[in-house]
Amino acid sequence: MTLFVPLPAHQIISRHKVLDLAQPHIMGILNVTPDSFSDGGQFNDIGKAVVRCKEMMAAGASIIDIGGESTRPNAEAVATRDEVARVVPVVNAIREQCGDEIWLSIDTSNPAVIKAAINAGADIWNDVRALKREGAAQMAAELDIPVMLMHMRGEPATMNTLAQYDDVVAEVSTELITRIDEVTRLGVKRSHIIIDPGFGFAKNYEHHCALLTNLDNLQALDLPMMFGISRKRFLAEVLSKSGVSNVAQTQASERDTVGTAAGLLAIQQGACIIRTHNVAMMQHAIALWQQLSLYSAQHAG
């Protein structure tokens, strides 16, 4: 496989904006929750959330992904009114203080939450449940917005018991295709869909290895791909198997280097959006990839 294959020529449109996905984009994670596994409670104050957004924008993020409900295993459910109260004021504040050019994604499965967030100025629906909640696909069609459909089996509380595959790459692809067909029949435009293979959801170590080494197979779906592995357990397992005692035990925030390396492997296989906690580190890596890609193209043949 050539290291510097150009990304597929995809784009998404929201409101008056067009995002060119033929170049890699960074989606900075902004959790406004008290219980997210890596940064819960750090940014659920509006002022701190806006400061964090500005930091990620300055570091190179073109999308900010705002989440008001944790999807870690066994996380407690959040009432609709509470999720709206966490997310919508942050969207309003970012739009007021950071302008309209930054793309805002909302990490939710709740149709009422996304409607309120879109009305406040958000652009993208990032749904780990792939619009499976009642009324979700119809809401996405009504709002006419870009949507990220993630592969997962079950719910966060049950997904680890469903991590059973004969061929994880083929089955993830097939299950994504099935879901894409279902939501498009309900009115979601195919041109609005971004796929997410769902690292960290209903998959074990071996499944993650298989997916990350064969991610380019998902290009057969001919849709833009988002890749999100930042600080997840798989990265801790990679480091624990390194044989180097000083890196074998890590906290979530200490996994950014290996997560950034995984992001580059994903870009090399066609992923155009990398979701990360550490925007600056990912931007450094993308800068190298872009400049070597340009050099490679200029000296081809």
PyMOL commands that set and color helices and strands:
alter all, ss='L'
color gray80, all
select helices_A, chain A and resi 46-59+80-98+111-120+136-143+159-162+168-185+190-192+205-213+215-221+233-240+245-248+252-268+279-298
alter helices_A, ss='H'
color red, helices_A
select strands_A, chain A and resi 11-14+17-20+25-31+63-67+103-107+124-127+147-150+193-196+226-228+273-276
alter strands_A, ss='S'
color yellow, strands_A
deselect
rebuild
show_as cartoon
